[in-house]
């Protein structure tokens, strides 16, 4: 190499370093044999607050990582590097003031001619803003999903959610050979209630009944939903007919205590409900819709035989 070539090479290295250090990405290099940093960009100080000279080994990198991320990130990066596979990982990096910043590490494995690993080089990117946006979108998506399964008037689960829960519990009942019970209930003479008190008061009545009756059963898997109009439904997993009958009676008792006036009701001076109750242990091939229809017929029977009563599927 001539004397003229040495300064030229040094100039090129200076240019490359200037370019690297002028980007927002943070360049770094780790010697594989020693597991020590041979270089890390000065941008690391403005991002995380740790001095450039404090990044000595991979232990410094690992220790400045969120405890929940550390094990899987380190194991993943080591295994990929040992295999000579370029990779990337997202994790939360600790700042010098105790906060965390989301980092994306993009890693390239430098190999010798014999295939052995010589070094790791890569870039750290600050992806905190991207993560905040992703988390915000995830929250919005979750809220939209919750809204799609929530009845807009009463705030309880809607028919769509009932269909999903019923599918799950029906399958579970087939597998476990445990009984599954349904209670379908309807507000008596609700059309007359609306005609007399007005639709605004009718909507308030539906909300009041929904909030009241969703406390009639208390186990975590018991499920209550608006079935449609003035109809509501209970799904009671692992519940025999007698226990379901008790929940139905509790619904009636809760409404009786509330004493909501209904001047046009033929079942008394207060609001009442009629209920159909059914219990089954389904077999494979049984149709849940057929079971719901049988419970619905028992509700119809309760309505036709005087209202304010409970009828069960035989």
VOPAGU-2260 file (C-alpha; in pm, 1 decimal, decimal comma):
REM VOPAGU-2260
SITE   aa  ch    i         X         Y         Z
SITE  UNK   A    0       0,0       0,0       0,0
SITE  UNK   A    1     144,5     336,5     -97,6
SITE  UNK   A    2     160,9     641,5     123,7
SITE  UNK   A    3    -105,6     801,9     -92,3
SITE  UNK   A    4    -342,8     504,5     -38,5
SITE  UNK   A    5    -326,9     512,0     346,6
SITE  UNK   A    6    -471,3     862,7     388,6
SITE  UNK   A    7    -732,8     779,0     124,1
SITE  UNK   A    8    -841,6     470,1     321,3
SITE  UNK   A    9    -852,2     669,5     643,9
SITE  UNK   A   10   -1061,5     933,3     471,0
SITE  UNK   A   11   -1308,5     666,1     353,0
SITE  UNK   A   12   -1339,6     523,6     704,2
SITE  UNK   A   13   -1400,7     870,9     838,9
SITE  UNK   A   14   -1671,0     930,7     581,7
SITE  UNK   A   15   -1841,8     599,3     661,3
SITE  UNK   A   16   -1832,1     670,8    1032,7
SITE  UNK   A   17   -1971,5    1020,4     980,8
SITE  UNK   A   18   -2256,6     876,4     774,6
SITE  UNK   A   19   -2331,0     610,6    1036,9
SITE  UNK   A   20   -2326,8     854,4    1322,6
SITE  UNK   A   21   -2548,9    1105,8    1144,8
SITE  UNK   A   22   -2840,9     864,2    1115,5
SITE  UNK   A   23   -3109,8     812,7    1379,1
SITE  UNK   A   24   -3035,0     440,5    1375,3
SITE  UNK   A   25   -2765,3     334,0    1619,4
SITE  UNK   A   26   -2489,7     120,5    1460,5
SITE  UNK   A   27   -2295,6    -133,6    1666,2
SITE  UNK   A   28   -2053,9    -421,1    1633,0
SITE  UNK   A   29   -1982,5    -712,2    1869,9
SITE  UNK   A   30   -1680,2    -939,8    1845,7
SITE  UNK   A   31   -1813,3   -1295,3    1866,1
SITE  UNK   A   32   -1508,2   -1446,1    2035,0
SITE  UNK   A   33   -1501,4   -1196,9    2324,2
SITE  UNK   A   34   -1871,7   -1098,4    2323,3
SITE  UNK   A   35   -1761,8    -737,6    2361,0
SITE  UNK   A   36   -1863,5    -427,3    2174,8
SITE  UNK   A   37   -1596,8    -312,7    1935,3
SITE  UNK   A   38   -1816,7     -18,6    1841,8
SITE  UNK   A   39   -2149,3     143,6    1924,5
SITE  UNK   A   40   -2271,3     472,9    1783,3
SITE  UNK   A   41   -2272,1     785,3    1999,4
SITE  UNK   A   42   -2647,2     823,1    1929,5
SITE  UNK   A   43   -2699,4     567,7    2208,6
SITE  UNK   A   44   -2638,9     843,4    2464,7
SITE  UNK   A   45   -2920,6    1066,4    2339,2
SITE  UNK   A   46   -3161,7     771,7    2313,0
SITE  UNK   A   47   -3099,5     580,6    2635,6
SITE  UNK   A   48   -2880,7     814,2    2836,3
SITE  UNK   A   49   -2604,8     559,5    2899,5
SITE  UNK   A   50   -2256,9     682,3    2805,5
SITE  UNK   A   51   -2112,5     537,6    2488,3
SITE  UNK   A   52   -1812,7     404,1    2680,9
SITE  UNK   A   53   -2038,9     206,4    2918,9
SITE  UNK   A   54   -2134,7     -42,0    2646,4
SITE  UNK   A   55   -1853,9    -291,3    2696,4
SITE  UNK   A   56   -2001,7    -638,7    2656,7
SITE  UNK   A   57   -2325,7    -818,9    2571,5
SITE  UNK   A   58   -2391,7    -832,4    2945,5
SITE  UNK   A   59   -2440,1    -454,5    2941,5
SITE  UNK   A   60   -2688,0    -499,1    2656,6
SITE  UNK   A   61   -2878,5    -776,4    2837,4
SITE  UNK   A   62   -2886,1    -603,1    3175,0
SITE  UNK   A   63   -3034,2    -290,8    3017,3
SITE  UNK   A   64   -3334,6    -480,4    2893,3
SITE  UNK   A   65   -3679,2    -513,3    3049,0
SITE  UNK   A   66   -3686,3    -825,1    3272,2
SITE  UNK   A   67   -3992,9    -957,7    3090,2
SITE  UNK   A   68   -3811,1    -938,4    2755,2
SITE  UNK   A   69   -3459,1   -1036,1    2856,3
SITE  UNK   A   70   -3466,6   -1415,3    2859,8
SITE  UNK   A   71   -3645,5   -1475,2    2531,2
SITE  UNK   A   72   -3459,1   -1199,0    2343,8
SITE  UNK   A   73   -3114,7   -1313,1    2459,0
SITE  UNK   A   74   -3190,2   -1680,8    2391,3
SITE  UNK   A   75   -3337,9   -1601,8    2051,9
SITE  UNK   A   76   -3053,2   -1375,7    1939,8
SITE  UNK   A   77   -2783,3   -1617,5    2060,1
SITE  UNK   A   78   -2942,7   -1917,6    1889,5
SITE  UNK   A   79   -2992,7   -1728,9    1563,5
SITE  UNK   A   80   -2638,4   -1593,7    1572,0
SITE  UNK   A   81   -2489,5   -1936,0    1641,1
SITE  UNK   A   82   -2677,8   -2064,6    1338,0
SITE  UNK   A   83   -2546,0   -1776,9    1127,3
SITE  UNK   A   84   -2895,1   -1642,0    1062,0
SITE  UNK   A   85   -2960,2   -1269,8    1029,2
SITE  UNK   A   86   -3246,9   -1167,0    1254,1
SITE  UNK   A   87   -3423,4    -889,0    1439,5
SITE  UNK   A   88   -3589,7    -852,6    1777,6
SITE  UNK   A   89   -3814,7    -597,3    1947,2
SITE  UNK   A   90   -3768,6    -531,3    2318,2
SITE  UNK   A   91   -3785,4    -262,6    2584,2
SITE  UNK   A   92   -3449,4    -104,6    2667,9
SITE  UNK   A   93   -3384,3      61,5    3003,8
SITE  UNK   A   94   -3287,5     428,7    3002,4
SITE  UNK   A   95   -3048,5     581,2    3252,8
SITE  UNK   A   96   -3339,7     754,6    3429,0
SITE  UNK   A   97   -3530,9     429,7    3480,8
SITE  UNK   A   98   -3776,9     449,1    3191,7
SITE  UNK   A   99   -3810,1     207,5    2899,8
SITE  UNK   A  100   -3784,3     267,9    2525,8
SITE  UNK   A  101   -3897,1      21,9    2261,3
SITE  UNK   A  102   -3602,0     -87,6    2046,3
SITE  UNK   A  103   -3581,5    -291,7    1728,1
SITE  UNK   A  104   -3241,2    -457,3    1691,8
SITE  UNK   A  105   -3159,2    -565,9    1336,1
SITE  UNK   A  106   -2864,6    -808,1    1338,6
SITE  UNK   A  107   -2636,0    -927,9    1059,8
SITE  UNK   A  108   -2401,8   -1221,2    1125,5
SITE  UNK   A  109   -2052,1   -1175,4     979,6
SITE  UNK   A  110   -1891,4   -1511,3     895,8
SITE  UNK   A  111   -1537,4   -1608,7     803,0
SITE  UNK   A  112   -1450,9   -1805,4     490,7
SITE  UNK   A  113   -1468,4   -2130,2     690,7
SITE  UNK   A  114   -1823,9   -2045,8     799,7
SITE  UNK   A  115   -1744,9   -1965,0    1163,2
SITE  UNK   A  116   -1898,0   -1654,7    1316,6
SITE  UNK   A  117   -1660,7   -1359,5    1334,6
SITE  UNK   A  118   -1881,3   -1076,9    1451,7
SITE  UNK   A  119   -2231,5    -939,1    1482,4
SITE  UNK   A  120   -2312,3    -602,9    1333,4
SITE  UNK   A  121   -2640,1    -424,2    1336,6
SITE  UNK   A  122   -2854,6    -123,0    1401,4
SITE  UNK   A  123   -3080,6     -27,0    1691,3
SITE  UNK   A  124   -3394,4     164,0    1597,8
SITE  UNK   A  125   -3621,5     357,1    1831,8
SITE  UNK   A  126   -3969,3     218,2    1760,9
SITE  UNK   A  127   -4144,4     365,6    2065,9
SITE  UNK   A  128   -4377,9     580,6    1858,0
SITE  UNK   A  129   -4466,3     285,0    1637,2
SITE  UNK   A  130   -4539,2      72,4    1944,8
SITE  UNK   A  131   -4758,9     343,5    2093,2
SITE  UNK   A  132   -4952,9     358,8    1769,0
SITE  UNK   A  133   -4985,4     -20,3    1757,5
SITE  UNK   A  134   -5106,9     -30,3    2118,0
SITE  UNK   A  135   -5357,1     245,6    2047,6
SITE  UNK   A  136   -5487,8      61,1    1741,7
SITE  UNK   A  137   -5509,3    -259,7    1945,2
SITE  UNK   A  138   -5714,8     -79,3    2211,5
SITE  UNK   A  139   -5944,3      65,7    1947,4
SITE  UNK   A  140   -5984,4    -276,8    1787,6
SITE  UNK   A  141   -6064,4    -431,7    2124,7
SITE  UNK   A  142   -6320,3    -160,8    2196,4
SITE  UNK   A  143   -6481,4    -218,0    1856,3
SITE  UNK   A  144   -6493,8    -591,6    1919,2
SITE  UNK   A  145   -6645,8    -535,4    2261,8
SITE  UNK   A  146   -6902,8    -300,9    2111,6
SITE  UNK   A  147   -6991,1    -556,8    1845,1
SITE  UNK   A  148   -7073,0    -807,0    2122,5
SITE  UNK   A  149   -7253,7    -558,2    2345,1
SITE  UNK   A  150   -7616,8    -458,4    2326,3
SITE  UNK   A  151   -7626,1     -88,2    2251,0
SITE  UNK   A  152   -7933,7     -17,2    2464,4
SITE  UNK   A  153   -7882,9    -221,0    2781,0
SITE  UNK   A  154   -7503,1    -254,5    2786,2
SITE  UNK   A  155   -7515,6    -630,5    2842,8
SITE  UNK   A  156   -7409,0    -897,6    2591,3
SITE  UNK   A  157   -7605,0    -915,5    2267,7
SITE  UNK   A  158   -7740,4   -1196,7    2050,7
SITE  UNK   A  159   -7413,0   -1225,5    1858,5
SITE  UNK   A  160   -7223,2   -1286,0    2182,3
SITE  UNK   A  161   -7486,1   -1537,6    2291,7
SITE  UNK   A  162   -7438,4   -1733,8    1970,0
SITE  UNK   A  163   -7061,7   -1751,0    2031,5
SITE  UNK   A  164   -7097,1   -1852,3    2397,5
SITE  UNK   A  165   -7364,5   -2107,9    2315,1
SITE  UNK   A  166   -7139,1   -2276,6    2058,2
SITE  UNK   A  167   -6855,9   -2302,4    2310,8
SITE  UNK   A  168   -7069,0   -2428,3    2598,7
SITE  UNK   A  169   -7258,3   -2673,6    2377,6
SITE  UNK   A  170   -6931,1   -2831,9    2264,4
SITE  UNK   A  171   -6800,7   -2834,5    2621,9
SITE  UNK   A  172   -7116,9   -3004,1    2743,0
SITE  UNK   A  173   -7077,8   -3275,8    2479,9
SITE  UNK   A  174   -6718,5   -3340,2    2587,7
SITE  UNK   A  175   -6777,2   -3328,6    2963,2
SITE  UNK   A  176   -7119,9   -3499,1    2964,7
SITE  UNK   A  177   -7236,6   -3227,2    3203,4
SITE  UNK   A  178   -7582,9   -3069,5    3172,8
SITE  UNK   A  179   -7633,8   -2736,6    3003,9
SITE  UNK   A  180   -7936,1   -2525,7    3096,8
SITE  UNK   A  181   -8105,0   -2230,3    2931,5
SITE  UNK   A  182   -8354,7   -1979,2    3065,2
SITE  UNK   A  183   -8537,6   -1770,3    2807,9
SITE  UNK   A  184   -8744,9   -1490,2    2962,3
SITE  UNK   A  185   -8975,3   -1225,1    2826,9
SITE  UNK   A  186   -9124,1    -910,7    2982,0
SITE  UNK   A  187   -9498,9    -953,0    3003,4
SITE  UNK   A  188   -9716,0    -710,7    2804,4
SITE  UNK   A  189   -9422,4    -494,6    2706,1
SITE  UNK   A  190   -9604,8    -350,8    2403,7
SITE  UNK   A  191   -9873,5    -223,0    2637,3
SITE  UNK   A  192   -9599,3     -80,0    2861,5
SITE  UNK   A  193   -9454,2     113,1    2566,6
SITE  UNK   A  194   -9797,8     229,6    2454,7
SITE  UNK   A  195   -9879,2     359,5    2800,9
SITE  UNK   A  196   -9548,0     503,1    2919,4
SITE  UNK   A  197   -9379,0     584,8    2587,1
SITE  UNK   A  198   -9076,5     438,5    2413,3
SITE  UNK   A  199   -8820,5     644,8    2605,5
SITE  UNK   A  200   -8953,6     506,9    2932,6
SITE  UNK   A  201   -8969,7     164,6    2764,7
SITE  UNK   A  202   -8599,3     179,2    2682,0
SITE  UNK   A  203   -8521,9     277,7    3040,7
SITE  UNK   A  204   -8731,4     -15,1    3157,9
SITE  UNK   A  205   -8528,8    -257,5    2944,1
SITE  UNK   A  206   -8203,9    -120,7    3084,7
SITE  UNK   A  207   -8337,8    -149,3    3437,3
SITE  UNK   A  208   -8453,1    -507,9    3390,4
SITE  UNK   A  209   -8124,1    -608,6    3224,5
SITE  UNK   A  210   -7910,5    -462,1    3503,5
SITE  UNK   A  211   -8132,1    -622,6    3763,8
SITE  UNK   A  212   -8150,9    -973,9    3621,4
SITE  UNK   A  213   -7784,1   -1010,5    3531,1
SITE  UNK   A  214   -7725,3   -1061,5    3904,3
SITE  UNK   A  215   -7961,8   -1358,4    3928,3
SITE  UNK   A  216   -7676,2   -1607,2    3875,8
SITE  UNK   A  217   -7329,9   -1555,9    4019,8
SITE  UNK   A  218   -7086,0   -1814,9    3882,5
SITE  UNK   A  219   -6813,3   -1689,5    3645,3
SITE  UNK   A  220   -6929,6   -1895,7    3345,9
SITE  UNK   A  221   -7300,1   -1816,2    3382,9
SITE  UNK   A  222   -7389,7   -1591,4    3092,3
SITE  UNK   A  223   -7672,3   -1340,0    3048,2
SITE  UNK   A  224   -7764,0   -1161,9    2724,9
SITE  UNK   A  225   -8036,7    -970,8    2549,4
SITE  UNK   A  226   -8189,3   -1220,0    2309,3
SITE  UNK   A  227   -8393,9    -966,6    2116,0
SITE  UNK   A  228   -8665,1    -708,2    2181,3
SITE  UNK   A  229   -8783,5    -760,2    2539,1
SITE  UNK   A  230   -8641,1   -1113,3    2559,6
SITE  UNK   A  231   -8333,6   -1211,2    2761,8
SITE  UNK   A  232   -8151,1   -1540,6    2797,6
SITE  UNK   A  233   -7936,8   -1718,8    3054,9
SITE  UNK   A  234   -7678,1   -1982,4    2962,1
SITE  UNK   A  235   -7600,3   -2196,3    3266,7
SITE  UNK   A  236   -7317,2   -2447,2    3210,7
SITE  UNK   A  237   -7294,7   -2758,3    3428,2
SITE  UNK   A  238   -7639,1   -2681,3    3570,5
SITE  UNK   A  239   -7915,6   -2934,2    3620,6
SITE  UNK   A  240   -8284,3   -2856,4    3570,8
SITE  UNK   A  241   -8356,6   -2802,9    3941,5
SITE  UNK   A  242   -8077,0   -2547,7    3979,4
SITE  UNK   A  243   -8186,6   -2368,9    3662,1
SITE  UNK   A  244   -8539,0   -2353,9    3802,7
SITE  UNK   A  245   -8398,5   -2180,5    4111,6
SITE  UNK   A  246   -8224,8   -1918,0    3896,8
SITE  UNK   A  247   -8552,4   -1857,4    3712,1
SITE  UNK   A  248   -8733,5   -1812,2    4043,4
SITE  UNK   A  249   -8462,0   -1572,0    4156,6
SITE  UNK   A  250   -8520,3   -1364,2    3841,5
SITE  UNK   A  251   -8889,0   -1339,3    3926,6
SITE  UNK   A  252   -8813,8   -1250,7    4287,5
SITE  UNK   A  253   -8566,0    -977,3    4193,3
SITE  UNK   A  254   -8822,3    -819,1    3962,2
SITE  UNK   A  255   -9099,8    -852,4    4223,3
SITE  UNK   A  256   -8885,4    -667,1    4479,0
SITE  UNK   A  257   -8807,8    -393,2    4226,8
SITE  UNK   A  258   -9183,6    -328,9    4189,5
SITE  UNK   A  259   -9170,7    -148,2    3854,1
SITE  UNK   A  260   -9520,8      -8,4    3790,9
SITE  UNK   A  261   -9709,7    -141,9    3487,3
SITE  UNK   A  262  -10061,4      -2,8    3479,8
SITE  UNK   A  263  -10162,8    -197,7    3166,9
SITE  UNK   A  264  -10040,7    -541,0    3274,8
SITE  UNK   A  265  -10301,1    -817,1    3301,1
SITE  UNK   A  266  -10063,4   -1007,2    3532,7
SITE  UNK   A  267  -10080,2    -745,2    3809,4
SITE  UNK   A  268  -10001,9    -380,5    3876,4
SITE  UNK   A  269   -9625,6    -421,5    3841,7
SITE  UNK   A  270   -9392,1    -543,3    3568,5
SITE  UNK   A  271   -9360,1    -923,2    3547,9
SITE  UNK   A  272   -9175,8   -1176,7    3335,2
SITE  UNK   A  273   -9251,8   -1518,5    3190,7
SITE  UNK   A  274   -8975,5   -1778,0    3167,7
SITE  UNK   A  275   -8901,2   -2097,4    2979,8
SITE  UNK   A  276   -8641,7   -2331,2    3128,8
SITE  UNK   A  277   -8464,8   -2627,7    2972,4
SITE  UNK   A  278   -8174,5   -2855,0    3058,5
SITE  UNK   A  279   -7995,2   -3110,3    2841,0
SITE  UNK   A  280   -7683,0   -3321,1    2807,8
SITE  UNK   A  281   -7626,6   -3305,6    2432,5
SITE  UNK   A  282   -7475,7   -3578,7    2217,3
SITE  UNK   A  283   -7260,6   -3529,3    1910,7
SITE  UNK   A  284   -7485,6   -3449,4    1621,9
SITE  UNK   A  285   -7750,4   -3280,2    1838,5
SITE  UNK   A  286   -7857,2   -2938,3    1718,6
SITE  UNK   A  287   -7831,5   -2652,4    1972,2
SITE  UNK   A  288   -8087,9   -2454,0    1772,6
SITE  UNK   A  289   -8341,7   -2730,8    1825,4
SITE  UNK   A  290   -8281,7   -2711,5    2200,5
SITE  UNK   A  291   -8322,9   -2331,8    2198,7
SITE  UNK   A  292   -8649,9   -2374,3    2011,3
SITE  UNK   A  293   -8778,4   -2617,2    2275,5
SITE  UNK   A  294   -8697,6   -2366,4    2548,9
SITE  UNK   A  295   -8868,2   -2096,9    2341,6
SITE  UNK   A  296   -9181,2   -2313,0    2319,3
SITE  UNK   A  297   -9184,0   -2348,5    2696,6
SITE  UNK   A  298   -9164,6   -1969,0    2723,2
SITE  UNK   A  299   -9458,1   -1942,0    2482,2
SITE  UNK   A  300   -9648,7   -2186,0    2702,4
SITE  UNK   A  301   -9582,5   -1965,9    3006,4
SITE  UNK   A  302   -9715,4   -1665,0    2817,5
SITE  UNK   A  303  -10023,7   -1848,3    2693,5
SITE  UNK   A  304  -10118,0   -1992,7    3030,2
SITE  UNK   A  305  -10138,9   -1669,6    3221,7
SITE  UNK   A  306   -9792,5   -1502,4    3216,3
SITE  UNK   A  307   -9578,3   -1427,9    3522,3
SITE  UNK   A  308   -9488,5   -1795,3    3546,3
SITE  UNK   A  309   -9217,6   -2051,4    3470,3
SITE  UNK   A  310   -9260,1   -2342,6    3232,9
SITE  UNK   A  311   -8998,2   -2612,5    3179,6
SITE  UNK   A  312   -8907,6   -2825,3    2881,7
SITE  UNK   A  313   -9031,3   -3179,0    2930,0
